[in-house]
Amino acid sequence: MELSVVSYPDFVKLGDIIWRKGAMSVKNSMRDSGFVRVISIPQNTGNTREFSEIDTNEYLTRKDENDQAARAKFQQGYSKTMRFSRIAENAAISYEMRTQNKYPEVVSALLSAGAKGPKSIDLDLSHRITFGTATSYTDRDGYTVDCTCGDALQLFYTAHTLKGSSTTWRNRLANNPKISKGALEGMERMIIENTYSQLGEKKTLTFDIIWTTDDPNSVNTAREYLQSTADVDGAHNGIVNVYQGKYRHVILPRVATDANGNVDTTKRYYWGLASSERSPILLGIMEEPHVIFPQVGGNADDIQTDAWEYAVRAGYGICTPSALGITFSSGTGEA
């Protein structure tokens, strides 16, 4: 049977299946990383949303006989406003594609249309790490993206501030080494000594994710550390590998890219640790990627070209109220 106007209802059903197949084929590396918290945002609730954090003191205070109990201390952290925007593209299925049995062209067009929405969101999420050492960047559409945290500092910094204390803390490893056993231990030590509440008290936070780009050397090194049955630096078998099972390795293939999503080799060695308990990067979804199918004779039926226009749409926002929960090294060896 031809892909004709007569078979339009069946074609719509087939098109929906193909589009969803394209969307499901995308590996949402950042969105599913474990350190991105996805929040559903109802429509008709405005185009911004403010996020903040509140800390309390870590420990109780001694209460002697007949003494009044001490009051808990609460400290609101920094706030960050998430702004929503929409992304869109129209995919045209030509009259010739529909009526001349050009199945491969139709399938290819719908598969690619289905994949672009999830890919775009994952790229924008990845660029929060890509440009995490800057306060902003210009995206692929020429818009300036604010990627500061609530303290007005870049995501990866050596002197983040606290709202209720003069203490500063860092989440960027000194000297930015490539991933190695020594660098990993240095990263762990930095976490132990630089994890604070907004009141300046030491917090205990579980970091259970090690993330890298898709650079083969970084990926293989991480896998070696996590999967070896013996000490990775040991001279013989039978020595325990303390890293086995300690972290889950997340590979982020869109981090080492420029604003357009093209390869940027200067970022190939980026790596760090993250906490799924904290999930520092927030993704607000107001409009999941979807497709609006044309109707024969409707406004999506182009009278000039006889093409059917498939409208691909999505709406979302990204922000990082606090940098707590993720660490970073550029792997460049520069101080």
Secondary structure, DSSP 8 states (H G I E B T S, - for coil): ----GGGHHHHHHHHHHHHHHHHHTS--TTTTSSSEEEEE--TTS-SEEEE--EEE-SS-----TT-------EEE---EEEE-EEEEEEEEE-HHHHHTT-HHHHHHHHHHHHHHHHHHHHHHHHHHHHTTTSSEEE-TTS-EEE-B-TTSSBSS-S-EE-SS-S-EE--B-TT---S-HHHHHHHHHHHHHS-B-TTS-B------EEEE-S-HHHHHHHHHHHH-SS-TT-SSTT---TTTTT-EEEE-TTSSB-TTS-B-GGGTT-EEEE-TTT--EEEEEEEEEEEE---TTSTTB-TTT--EEEEEEEEEEEE-S--TTB-BB-SS---
